[in-house]
Amino acid sequence: MNRLLVERATSEPLSGAVVAPHHLAARAGAEVLAEGGNALEAMIAAAASIAVVYPHMNGLGGDGFWLLQAPGEPARAIEACGYAGARADREWYRARGLAAIPHRGGPAACTVAGTVAGWQVAYEWSRRHWGGRLPLHRLLAGAHEQAVQGFAVSASQFRTLEDKADELRGRASFDSVFCPQGRIPAAGTVFRQPDLGAVLERLGRAGCGDFYHGEIATTLAAGLAAQGSPLQAGDLAGFTARMVSPLELATPVGTLVNLPPPTQGIASLLILGIYQQLLAQSPHPADGIDYVHTLVEATKAAFRVRDALVTDPDHLPEDPARYLTADAIARLAAQVDPLHAAPWPSPPAGGDTVWLGAMDAFGNQVSFIQSLYHEFGSGVVAPGTGIVWQNRGHGFSLDARSLNPLQPGRRPFHTLNPAGARLLDGRSLVYGTMGGEGQPQTQAAIFSRVILHGQDPAHAIASPRWLLGRTWGRGTDSLKVEDDLPAEVVSGLRARGHTIDRVPARNSMMGHAGLLLRDPEGRVSGASDPRCDGAVAGVPAPA
């Protein structure tokens, strides 16, 4: 087998690599690359692994989105986003005395999990179009071994269970999996998930479809219903993930690509489009007052569009592409005051997610994200599976007049949005982060630092960040900045009217970011965020 390189940031060029917020997931994907697998095959392996070793952030019971870039071909995307079940309507909740969809418990588990269906679409696309040859059971083997043999509990998992114990503990099915022996497993202790391992083994043998209309589906439907979920077997059986066309934005440095609704991908594109226009009008260095202020104000302009537009793609009020023209970007940029902060309109809260990237020696690239929404999702675990179900349906409204009303078969609003770009200088990249509201903001920070201001990826990702709005349990709409952002920048932002809250440096609130960059000669480099347990793992390029 080829030698693997596993580290926080690459110090030597790679022929292919995987970046993930947990080093075991990065290694699982890189091992597939070392066996001759392509970027999609590597990502399936990494996605399955991260679902095991970062169970508080994502899992088989969640949703996922994929962005695919291949040399000489248009970018493509996979939407693996589940819809609301047939019984999930306003009357079902009102009959149970609920005025809103709760964020924990059976009623929160009201949408189908799309993650595994996304794996299936990716696997089929790999074999048909990217020359994939590795069997599914091989791609899931690393995750299966991690679930059965165990892995060291991360500090992130331990802290999450401690912080959210009041919301999550007390359900026998949850406690038996995540709090064995009646206590939260300490960081560094070995944690095993034999039921999840059995599910992964069966998926590798029977195929991903078993999750929706096979033995696994039967167990899931019964287990969810027993805990008060409105989902039924028919909801699972009727679901498929689908290929969709991504959104693209032409900029002076190249074409930026992201996911269409129901994701907030348009916000990520708009922030960078607005910022590039304002930077051209008034050049400034990275990381100073003008830099942060301009990106924050671009975020506000982009979020106003997002909050009026993003919903189920079958119910869009207008075409998102109309906001990605040069004239539309110019109009939005004109809304930004270079010296004063605009009022902030109180956006919705965020959730928990993982972003991963992969590049192979053939130039194929994958930007990928999967999530349970809140930490451990709904907290509902189907007995015998080890699968915790998402609470993405919490984002629906029971008000029929809202932009995202609960309706059977409707897809919820998603913060998830994996990003990519093809640059005019021949370079290409995939990048992203977890972090709910913070995802577009962190994407803008790392892209602008690396591509527009020429910073090294590791430095750009580790540098102080900020977050506008509510996320990760912070109930204010302030501008949150890490403590190591220079004092003169913080005071300058306050002078321009920003309401500032300081938070500890290298804070998980700011996301778990990663980036892979491919140069015109095919050399891959990248970095993973010191705010997480991640790494870049890859195959060194030939000397």
Number of C-alpha atoms within 10 A of each C-alpha: 7 13 11 17 20 21 19 21 24 23 11 12 21 24 22 30 36 38 38 35 29 23 24 25 33 31 29 26 34 36 26 25 29 22 13 18 23 30 33 32 32 32 35 24 28 33 32 27 30 28 26 33 27 22 21 26 26 33 32 28 31 30 31 33 27 29 27 26 24 17 12 7 8 10 22 19 25 23 27 27 28 29 25 25 27 17 18 23 18 20 12 13 18 13 9 9 9 14 13 17 21 17 21 20 22 22 28 25 35 33 33 30 30 27 29 28 27 26 26 19 18 23 23 14 16 19 16 11 9 18 11 18 14 18 13 20 18 15 26 25 19 23 28 26 19 23 24 17 14 19 18 15 19 20 13 17 22 16 14 14 22 15 11 12 12 9 14 21 20 12 14 12 22 21 18 17 23 25 17 13 10 11 12 17 20 18 15 12 12 13 24 22 22 20 17 23 24 17 21 26 18 19 19 19 15 15 16 23 19 20 25 25 17 17 14 18 19 17 16 26 20 16 19 25 17 13 18 15 23 24 24 20 19 14 23 25 17 12 20 18 22 14 17 15 15 22 20 21 21 17 18 11 14 16 16 23 28 29 28 24 29 25 24 29 26 30 29 26 28 28 28 26 27 28 24 23 19 20 16 10 9 10 12 14 12 18 19 16 19 20 19 18 23 23 23 24 25 27 25 24 23 26 23 15 17 20 16 12 22 27 25 22 19 10 15 15 13 12 11 17 13 11 20 18 14 15 11 16 22 16 13 21 23 14 14 23 14 14 15 16 20 16 10 18 12 12 16 14 21 25 27 24 30 29 32 36 34 36 34 28 21 14 20 17 31 31 30 31 25 32 34 31 30 24 23 33 31 28 29 30 30 22 21 17 21 26 27 29 33 34 33 31 29 24 22 21 19 20 13 11 8 10 19 22 20 26 20 17 20 23 27 28 23 26 27 34 35 34 32 31 23 20 18 12 10 12 18 24 27 30 30 30 32 33 29 27 25 26 30 31 26 25 28 25 24 28 25 20 22 19 15 14 15 12 16 14 25 21 15 22 27 17 19 19 25 25 25 25 22 22 22 19 10 13 10 14 20 18 19 23 22 21 18 15 17 14 10 11 17 21 13 16 22 15 13 16 13 22 15 17 17 15 15 12 18 21 18 17 26 28 31 29 30 32 33 30 23 24 15 11 9 21 20 30 25 30 30 33 29 21 19 20 18 27 28 32 33 33 24 20 14 8 4
